[in-house]
């Protein structure tokens, strides 16, 4: 009985600390050349007690993580303006700040409101004003939306800070199988929530286009099966239970169809499932292994990995004609393609000199660029604005997540406080 109680206590402890163990931390390892200097002043709190979150710090962190901005340290600031009348441009010019962001946070019964103003220091002009509002419990997301607005104003590209990440966190309990946890967090790794956990492997989580559902592979029945899960309710549905492989789920852009890999007829091929009727349509019919489907944004074709040419390479399948064309030729190994929202860039795992890196291929110029210099990089996922690529790698003998800008300049790591993390998936833009 004592031994049983000890075992049960170890399991309870593992579950109770799951959220803490899944927490990711940001470690910026490389910024872009000539980042824009911006001062994000602490936002004024206009409420009772203490503000639920330090909004300015979250905005500051988001902008720094993009690699395109160099926030000025608060210890160097010469003032703490919260209104336009309190802004003295000479103070910020002396710090070489190019832009200044100020704001105010107020709580109105049950609604938190964040007002902000962005100033061009050199031109001495206000260039952006706005506000975000929502439940106080969603303060971090409001801050991410402010950062998105500032990022878009200054770069011309929509921000992707108010998005979510999916990943698999793996913890070990002495004397028992590893715990695999499907975890969702903010884009900066904060507020992790375990959506599903099991003592069997979990693989390839992916988002529905509307961000309301996820799909993944679980071995909980003793063999791989594809599941769909609603995020808001946690309701799960098993979509496949065929013998052999059931893997690599990928939602179509309209959310009505799911591409997947099945080997129920003896060979690994790409299939489509109508999610309303569960009807299957087989696309590829080749003796080689066809796997890892990824939709093009227009929904008219799919990319997939195949070794039909002798080595793993990326191919494109046209849904209207059934024609298959090879996409990658550079290198002896290219796999796990993920496509940018504009359909121009494809990120992938690329082997060079015996090492596995993340690379990006421009489909217009056919130029391949290697983005990472670490070994054993895998599972790339691209941000909805196309600016960053999230991927899994090894660092100090641990499995961690890392990110790199699509131009290869900015880089940061997201190790978990404990355990290993892998299989990242960046969400689409989320409805408010």
Order of alpha helices (4+ residues) and beta strands (2+ residues): alpha-alpha-beta-beta-beta-alpha-beta-alpha-beta-beta-beta-alpha-beta-beta-beta-beta-beta-beta-beta-beta-beta-beta-beta-beta-beta-beta-beta-beta-beta-beta-beta-beta-beta-beta-beta-beta
